[in-house]
Amino acid sequence: MKRICILGAGSWGTAQAILLSKNVDRVSIWGIPEDEMESMKEGRENHRFLAGIKIPENVFPTSSMEEAMEKAEMLVLAVPSQAVREVLKAAAAYIKKDCCILNTAKGLEIETAMRMSQVVEDVLGKENRDRYAVLSGPSHAEEVARELPTVVTVAAYNKETAFQVQDIYMSPVFRVYTNPDVAGVELGGVLKNIVALATGIALGLGYGDNTAAALLTRGLNEMIRMGQAMGGDPRTFSGLSGIGDLVVTCSSRHSRNRRAGIMIGQGHSLEDTLEKVGMVVEGAHATRVVHRLATELDIDMPITRACHQVLFEKQAARDAVDLLMKRRKKHEIEEIVKDIEGW
């Protein structure tokens, strides 16, 4: 593989371009003019999102979709999840028949509740399923761009597609595992953002490590419950795209979802928070969609429900935490209790 096109010139798209430039001849990175593509091209730096990190000479920033897609053998989707459909429609005319399509966005489409693989199929047709893959895991752009050791997973319906992505991304500082569970890997990347928001809110309220650990642990339980209901393998959530991504998103200073939650916990409105963060906070979108799905599917999601109440129902954050603590008594793992006769 010699040419790759990345759609999305934010921090994650730029970090992937830097990473992939070591393995291929040419990486094109497309962004809208507002992403300051000319400045990135001339100054060899993404001043807005990854200041101080040099963009290699074989990375070609452009705001021309046609130029970016020319002879691309792999298309990487690195735009926010709510923009995937629109951007993919614009790119469709330039996608080669044998081009691999890799999604790296972590979200559900708000209006349809579709996973990104479903959006790709809806736009390009189901015949493209075998060339689709999703890459996910604990991978903050700031650290990938600085070549700090990172480990992720790639899932695909076709194992050869997964192996192709694995080969092109692998490096001494970037390790890639494969997984056949597309739904589980996609959903792990979505659901952990809600838990990270909740953790941030608790920290913003002044609560401590005990509270954060409880949210992370019980949040994982919610992820598995909803993920399985939506077609994911529960085992996937104990891997890199599940608990791995959950840990880093709930604990890292690089996490925009955690940062947004802290601001909300400190009393900022959602609108003010989103403006000050300055980047897309996928957890806010995910909270809206997953809460709706949980209601429709009758799945108990107390942390997601509490986040929804705070973000969209004007519930005071401290009151939402109090309500979580005062829920009815329960066994920790209901399945174990059911299996033990007479307990």
C-alpha positions in Angstrom: 0.0 0.0 0.0 1.5 3.3 -1.1 -1.3 5.9 -0.8 -3.7 6.6 2.1 -6.3 9.4 2.5 -7.4 10.6 5.9 -10.7 12.5 6.0 -10.5 14.8 9.1 -7.7 17.2 10.1 -8.3 17.3 13.8 -5.9 16.0 16.4 -6.7 12.3 15.7 -6.6 12.6 11.9 -3.3 14.5 12.1 -1.8 12.0 14.6 -2.7 9.1 12.3 -1.2 10.9 9.3 2.1 11.3 11.2 2.0 7.6 12.3 1.2 6.3 8.8 3.8 8.4 7.1 6.4 6.0 8.4 4.8 3.1 6.6 3.5 4.4 3.3 4.8 6.7 0.5 2.1 9.3 0.6 -0.6 10.3 3.2 -3.2 12.9 2.1 -5.2 14.6 4.9 -8.4 16.4 4.1 -10.1 19.1 6.1 -12.4 22.0 5.6 -10.7 25.4 5.0 -11.7 26.4 8.6 -9.2 23.8 9.7 -6.4 26.0 8.4 -5.2 23.5 5.8 -3.0 26.0 4.0 -1.3 26.9 7.3 -0.8 23.2 8.0 0.6 22.7 4.5 3.0 25.6 4.6 4.1 25.5 8.3 4.1 21.6 8.6 2.2 21.8 11.9 -1.3 21.6 13.1 -1.2 24.7 15.4 -4.7 24.3 16.5 -4.7 20.8 17.7 -1.2 19.4 17.9 1.1 22.5 18.3 4.8 21.8 18.3 4.6 18.5 16.4 6.2 18.5 13.0 4.1 17.0 10.1 6.4 14.9 7.8 7.0 15.9 4.2 5.1 13.0 2.7 1.9 14.1 4.4 -0.1 16.4 2.1 -2.8 18.5 3.8 -5.5 19.8 1.4 -9.1 21.1 1.4 -9.8 19.4 -2.0 -11.6 16.1 -1.6 -10.7 15.1 -5.1 -7.0 15.8 -4.6 -7.0 14.0 -1.2 -8.7 10.9 -2.6 -6.5 10.5 -5.8 -5.3 6.9 -6.1 -6.0 6.2 -2.4 -5.8 2.6 -1.4 -7.2 3.1 2.1 -9.7 5.7 3.3 -9.5 6.6 6.9 -12.6 8.3 8.5 -11.3 10.6 11.3 -14.1 13.2 11.3 -16.6 13.5 14.3 -19.2 10.8 14.2 -22.1 13.2 13.3 -20.2 14.3 10.2 -19.4 10.8 8.8 -22.5 10.5 6.6 -22.1 14.0 5.0 -18.3 13.6 4.5 -18.7 10.1 3.1 -21.3 11.2 0.6 -18.9 13.9 -0.6 -16.1 11.3 -0.9 -18.2 8.5 -2.5 -17.5 9.5 -6.1 -13.7 9.3 -5.6 -13.5 6.0 -3.7 -11.8 3.3 -5.7 -13.5 -0.1 -6.0 -10.8 -2.0 -4.0 -10.2 0.8 -1.4 -10.3 -0.3 2.2 -12.5 1.9 4.4 -11.4 2.4 8.0 -13.4 4.2 10.6 -11.7 5.7 13.6 -14.6 7.9 14.8 -16.3 6.9 18.1 -20.0 7.6 18.1 -23.6 6.8 17.2 -25.5 8.9 14.7 -28.0 10.9 16.7 -31.0 10.8 14.4 -30.8 7.1 13.4 -28.8 5.6 16.3 -26.7 3.8 13.7 -23.2 2.6 14.4 -20.6 4.0 11.9 -20.4 0.7 10.0 -24.1 0.9 9.5 -23.8 4.5 8.3 -21.1 3.4 5.8 -23.3 0.7 4.5 -26.3 3.0 4.3 -24.3 5.5 2.2 -22.1 3.2 0.0 -24.2 0.0 0.0 -24.0 -3.3 1.8 -21.7 -4.7 -0.9 -19.0 -2.7 0.8 -19.2 -4.5 4.1 -16.1 -6.7 3.5 -13.8 -3.8 2.9 -14.9 -1.9 6.1 -12.9 -1.9 9.4 -13.0 0.0 12.7 -9.9 0.9 14.7 -10.4 1.7 18.4 -8.7 1.5 21.8 -6.8 3.7 24.3 -5.2 6.1 21.9 -5.1 9.7 22.7 -3.9 11.7 19.6 -1.4 13.8 21.7 0.5 10.6 22.7 0.3 8.8 19.3 1.7 11.9 17.6 4.6 11.9 20.0 5.3 8.2 19.4 4.5 7.0 22.9 3.8 3.3 23.0 0.1 2.7 22.2 -1.9 -0.5 21.7 -5.3 -0.7 19.9 -7.6 -3.2 18.2 -9.0 -3.4 14.7 -12.3 -5.2 13.9 -13.7 -6.1 10.5 -16.3 -8.5 9.0 -13.6 -9.9 6.6 -10.4 -11.1 8.3 -8.2 -10.1 5.4 -9.4 -6.5 5.8 -8.5 -6.6 9.4 -5.1 -8.0 8.6 -4.5 -5.4 6.0 -5.2 -2.6 8.5 -3.1 -4.3 11.1 -0.1 -4.5 8.7 -0.3 -0.9 7.6 -0.7 0.6 11.2 1.8 -1.6 13.1 5.0 0.0 14.1 7.6 -0.2 17.0 5.4 2.2 19.0 1.9 1.3 17.7 0.7 -2.3 18.2 -2.6 -3.5 16.6 -4.6 -6.6 17.6 -7.5 -7.9 15.5 -11.0 -8.8 16.5 -14.0 -10.1 14.4 -16.6 -8.3 16.6 -17.3 -5.0 14.7 -20.3 -4.1 16.8 -18.6 -4.6 20.1 -15.5 -2.6 19.1 -17.6 0.2 17.8 -19.9 0.3 20.8 -17.0 0.2 23.3 -15.7 3.4 21.8 -19.2 5.0 22.1 -20.3 3.9 25.6 -17.0 4.6 27.4 -17.5 8.4 26.6 -20.7 8.5 28.7 -18.8 7.0 31.7 -16.0 9.5 31.2 -18.4 12.4 31.3 -20.0 11.0 34.5 -16.5 10.6 36.1 -15.6 14.1 35.1 -18.8 15.5 36.7 -18.1 13.7 39.9 -14.5 15.1 40.0 -15.9 18.5 39.2 -18.2 18.2 42.2 -15.1 17.6 44.4 -15.6 13.8 44.9 -12.5 11.6 45.0 -10.9 8.5 43.7 -13.4 6.2 45.4 -16.2 7.8 43.5 -14.3 7.7 40.2 -13.4 4.0 40.6 -17.1 3.1 41.4 -18.3 4.9 38.3 -15.7 3.3 36.1 -16.5 -0.2 37.5 -20.3 0.1 37.4 -20.0 2.0 34.1 -18.3 -1.0 32.5 -21.2 -3.1 33.7 -23.6 -0.7 31.8 -21.4 -0.9 28.7 -21.5 -4.7 28.7 -25.3 -4.7 29.2 -26.1 -2.3 26.4 -23.3 -3.5 24.1 -24.6 -7.0 24.2 -28.2 -5.9 23.6 -26.9 -4.0 20.5 -25.1 -7.0 19.1 -21.6 -6.9 20.6 -19.8 -9.8 22.2 -19.5 -9.2 25.9 -15.9 -10.5 25.9 -14.9 -7.6 23.7 -15.6 -5.1 26.5 -12.9 -6.6 28.6 -10.4 -5.8 25.9 -8.7 -2.7 24.5 -11.8 -1.1 22.9 -13.7 -1.7 26.1 -12.1 -1.4 29.4 -8.8 -0.2 27.9 -10.4 2.8 26.3 -12.6 3.3 29.3 -9.7 3.6 31.7 -7.8 6.1 29.6 -10.8 8.2 28.9 -11.9 8.4 32.5 -8.5 9.1 33.9 -6.4 11.1 31.3 -5.9 14.9 31.2 -6.1 14.5 27.4 -9.7 13.3 27.6 -12.1 16.0 26.4 -15.1 14.0 27.7 -13.6 13.9 31.2 -12.7 17.6 30.9 -16.2 18.5 29.8 -17.6 16.6 32.8 -15.4 18.4 35.2 -16.6 21.8 33.9 -20.3 20.7 34.2 -19.7 19.4 37.7 -18.2 22.8 38.5 -21.5 24.5 37.4 -20.9 25.4 33.8 -23.8 24.8 31.3 -23.5 22.2 28.6 -23.4 25.0 25.9 -20.7 26.9 27.7 -18.7 23.8 28.3 -18.8 22.7 24.6 -17.7 26.1 23.5 -14.8 26.2 26.0 -13.6 22.7 25.2 -13.4 23.7 21.6 -13.6 20.2 20.2 -16.4 17.7 19.7 -17.4 16.0 23.0 -18.8 12.7 21.7 -20.1 11.7 25.1 -22.7 14.4 25.0 -24.1 13.0 21.7 -23.8 9.4 23.0 -25.7 10.2 26.2 -28.7 11.4 24.2 -28.8 8.4 21.8 -28.0 5.7 24.4 -30.5 7.0 26.9 -33.2 6.8 24.2 -32.1 3.3 23.2 -32.1 2.2 26.8 -35.6 3.4 27.3 -36.8 1.7 24.1 -35.1 -1.6 25.0 -35.9 -1.4 28.7 -32.3 -1.7 29.8 -31.3 -0.4 33.2 -28.6 2.3 32.6 -28.5 4.4 35.8 -25.2 6.2 35.1 -26.4 7.0 31.5 -29.7 8.1 32.9 -28.1 10.4 35.5 -25.9 12.0 32.8 -28.9 12.6 30.6 -30.7 14.2 33.5 -27.8 16.6 34.2 -27.1 17.4 30.5 -30.5 17.7 29.1 -33.1 17.7 31.9 -31.7 20.5 34.1 -31.0 18.1 37.0 -28.4 19.4 39.5 -25.3 17.3 39.3 -25.0 16.7 43.0 -28.6 15.6 43.2 -28.0 13.1 40.3 -25.2 11.6 42.3 -27.3 11.4 45.4 -30.0 9.6 43.5 -27.5 7.1 42.2 -26.3 6.4 45.7 -29.9 5.9 47.1 -31.0 3.4 44.5 -32.5 0.2 45.8 -30.3 -2.5 47.3 -28.9 -5.0 44.8 -26.5 -7.9 44.4 -23.2 -6.9 42.7 -23.4 -9.6 40.0 -26.9 -10.9 39.7 -25.9 -13.8 37.4 -23.7 -15.3 40.2 -26.5 -15.1 42.7 -28.9 -16.9 40.3 -26.3 -19.7 39.9 -25.9 -20.3 43.6 -28.8 -22.4 44.9 -30.0 -21.3 48.3 -27.8 -18.2 48.7 
